[in-house]
Amino acid sequence: MKSSIHKQIGNIEIPLEYFKMSEDEQRTICLGLFEVMLDVINRSANPEYDRFMLLDKLLESTIHTNEQAENFEVCAVLRDVQRLINE
C-alpha cells in the first residue's frame, strides 16, 4: 500500500516533499532512480544495445504515459533524471 507521503514510479517511491528538497537532495534521488533503471536494463536487454539510448527511450515512454494519467509529479522527477543523464 502506498504511503500518502510518497509517489510511486513502478516499485520506486518518491517522497512528495521532493519539490521542497534542496538541489543536492533531488540529485541524490535522481541518481538512485538512474541506478535502478540502468540495473533493470542491464539485466533485461541484449548486450549489443546502447544502454543509455534504451534508458532515454524508457524515460520518454514513461513520461508520456504519466502525462496522460496526469501524474505530473512523476513526470517532473523523470525529467530531472533525464536531464541528469544528458549532462
Buried (B, 14 or more C-beta within 10 A) or exposed (E): EEEEEBBEBEEBEBBEEBEEEEEEEBBEBBEEBBEBBBEBBEEEBEEEEEEEEBBBEBBEEBBEEBEEEEBEBBBBBBEBBBEBBEE
